[in-house]
């Protein structure tokens, strides 16, 4: 009986991680792939929604920066009298500011701000995709751990019943019986712990997919594992070049620096006095003469005597330098992160290559041999328990490495 239970356990526990389905109630009763989960999370995530609104804000400000300043319509009435005579004047005029020096720089800065907001939206989506992938892989690993623990607990529960019967028949020692009972209790506790971790992992993923906080508890999911990509991994130098070119947070930082530089130019050009052109009509009534009419034209030019915009210019220049330094710092961080990530991927793949040939049918056969050897009295109980423990630990480590490989 014990032999049959162990063989059944080995066949079930040796299933590869890539064929797992999480057995839980699903959203809309459909299996969920990683790409589908990422798309769903983008639709409901508040951080991504906020980044979209930031793009809308920046787009509106860019459109506003292209607008020409409105003219000013004014009316003046002047009336005088004396010595029996009366004079009056009525003047209609339009004043238009001719701010041409800094307007172009402001438009350029607004365009860069809008492009930076779009890059931050892309960065928010990329970060969310990573968070979903991490939660997705954690659920897969947690489910595999729970499956292994559940099967082991079932095996030792059956082994405990058989051991109790054999103890009563005098076929095994009390020590062997107590040891099997201890292992049964240990794997039952491991099953409970793995089940709790599995639930926590599912809730973490559900929190990224649920449209609101109230639906998180009910948003259990069924996951389907997609086939892994078989493309060869690019070199570290290629990854660094790609990140420096395409990483959205770095692109946003560069655009912020460009916008700050344009704003510094706009602040410098604000030192130039902005003329105001005046044009209009004038009607004058002179006593004893009659009505006179004509036009009014003028040009107003502010004098930069007290405010020469020195503080604003210095602040804008310092902000441009600060943004440039922040960009260079981020570039260094990107290079370091990519190099570390590439090394981590290589390390995980090496561990997978070492473990993979020793698992599956090979591990199942080894465990079956140990079980048969113990059943026939060729090996002691301790050696059989060590074989079971080694199998459990190897399969659990392999599941964790597969999840880590997906995350990397």
Buried (B, 14 or more C-beta within 10 A) or exposed (E): EBBEBBBBBBEBBBEBBEEBEBEBEBBEEEBBBBEBBBEBBBEBBEEBBEBBEBBEEBBEBBEEBEEEEEBEEEEEEEEEEEEEEEBBBBBBBBBBBEBEBBBBBBBBBBBBBBBBBBBBBBBBBEBBBEBBBBBBBBBBBBBBBBBBBBBBBBBBBBBBBBBBEBBEEEEBEEEBBEBBBEBBBBBBEBBEEBBEBBBEBBBBBBBBBBEEEEBBEEBBBBBBBEEEEEEEEEEBEEBBBEBBEEBBBBBBBBBBBBBBBBBBBBBBBBBBEBBBBBBBEBEBBEBEEEEEEEEBEEEEEEEEEEEEBEEBBEEBBEBBBEBBEBBEEBBEEBBEEBBEBBEBBEEBBEBBEEBBEEBBEEBBEBBBEBBBBBEEEEBEBEEBBEBBBBBBEBBBEBBBBBBBBBBB
